[in-house]
Amino acid sequence: MDTILLVCSDEDYSVNLIDSLHDIGANVIGPVSRGDVALALAAQNSPNLAIFANEPSCERDATELARELHDTWGVRSLLLDGAIRNVGEQPWLPEAETLDRLIDSLAQADAARTQ
């Protein structure tokens, strides 16, 4: 079972994401909006993946925080919506099988958000 750290400051979107992630059997930590809180929760809970639904509120942007989560705790990250950047090949990106499984679940959350 995956444990996913959710970085999101939009309450409604967070609810949709959490519901969709629970539907695929994931445990969800968060949502959190601050980078320092995300790092502390990663230290305490050892998530397999962090999902950034938008930029964290801290001095680091999503890419920098994703890199720090990976370098410090081995947590891979997926950047969505406003957090998406042209980041190229990065060691903190999710593995292909994890990404495939999440795409369907996240598409459901996004569809609910736009209704």
N, C-alpha and C positions, 0 to 999 in steps of 0.2 A: 504494500500500500504506500502510495506517495504522500509525503508531507510537503505542502506548498506554502511558501511565505508570500502573501499578497500585499503588494505595495500599491495603494490606491486611495485617493482622497475624495472620490466621488461616491457618496453613500449608496445611492440607488444602483450604480454600476457594480459596486462591491457586493451588494446583496445578490444580484444576478450572477456574478462570477462565482461567488461562494456556492450558490445553489447548483450551478452547472458542474463545479468541481466535486461537490459532494455526490452528485449523480454518477460520477465515474469512480467513486470510492476513495477520493482523496481526502486527507485531513488538511484543513486550512488553518494557517496561523495568520492572524490579522483580521481585517485590513489595518495597515499602518501607512502613514503618509511621510513620516520622518525617517531619514536615513540612519540616524544613530539608533533609533528604536529597531529598525530592521536588522542592523548588525547585532544588537543585543539579543533579539529574539532568535537569530540564526545561531548564536553561541549557545543559547539555552535549549533549543529544540531540534537542532540538526535537520533542517528541511532538505529535501532532495532537489528542490527547484524554487526559484523566486519568480513571480510574475509581476512585472511592472505595468500597471494599467495606465499610469501617467507618471510624470516626473516626480521624484521625491522632493519634499521640502527640506533641503539642506544645502550645504555648499557644494556637494557632489551632484552631478547630473546622473541620470539613470545608467548610462554606460559606465561611468566611473564607479558607481555603487555596485553594479553587477560585477565589475572586475574585482573590486575589493571583497565582495561576498565569495567569489570563486577562489581568489588567492589566499584568503584567510581561512575559510571554512569549507571550501570545495563545493559550494552551492552554485549550480548552473542557473542561468536566468533567461527569461523570455520577455522581450520588450513589446508592448502593444501600443496602439493608438499614438498619443502624443509623445510617448517615450521612444518611439521607433527612430532609429538613426541608421545611416548607411555605415554600419560598423565593420563590415567585411567579416573575414574568418576570425572568430574569437574562441578561446578555450572555454569560456563561460556559457556559450550557447548550448541549448538542450540537445541531447542526442536525438537522432532522426526518429527512432521508435517512440520516444517520449513526446516529441513534437507532433507526430501523426496522431497520437491518441488524444492530445489536448486540442487539436484544431477543431474537431467536431464539437467538443464540449464548449469551447470558447465562442464558437460561431453561434451557438444557442444563446449564450449570455448576451452577445452583441445584438442579436435579433430582438431579444426582449428589451434591450436598452433603447432601441430605435422605435419601438412601438408606442 
